[in-house]
């Protein structure tokens, strides 16, 4: 992943991705069905046409 294009400006830690997987496997995610969950630190926002304004 290109860190400069990520919303967080860094690469993901493996635990951050594991936390999402753990949630999806838990009973708390019982109503999450047929969904794609993007874990990319905000990089997908470029493809959605989201504009970031720096102050």
N, C-alpha and C positions, 0 to 999 in steps of 0.2 A: 504494500500500500504506500502511496506517496503521502508522506506525513504533511507536506505543505498543503495538500488538498483536503486533508481531514479536518473536520470541525474542531477536533481536540488538539490538532497539531502534533500528534504523537502516534505511535503504533499501539495497538491494544495489548494489554497484558492477558496472558492465557486465563487467569482467574476471572477476568471481566467477561470473557466469552463463556466460560464454564458456568458463571452465575446465571446467564440467560438460559443456558441449556438446563440447568438445575430447576429453574423456575418452570420452564415448559414441561418438564417431566413430573412436576409436583401437582398435587390436587388443587392448588391455588390457580392453576392454569386450566381448570376443567372446562371453561367456556371458550378457550382459545382453540378453534378448529379451522382447518383449511387455510391457515395464514402463513405468509412468509414474514419472518422476522429478520430484519437487516441489522447486523451488529458491525457497523463500520466506522464508528466515531464521527458520523455526520458526512462522510464522503458522498453518499447518495444525494445529498441536497443539490449538488451540481447538476445532476440529471433531472431534477425536479424543477429547475429554473429558479431556485431560491437564491436570492441575492443577499450577501452579507455586507453590511455597511460598517466600516471601521471608524471609530470615533477618535 
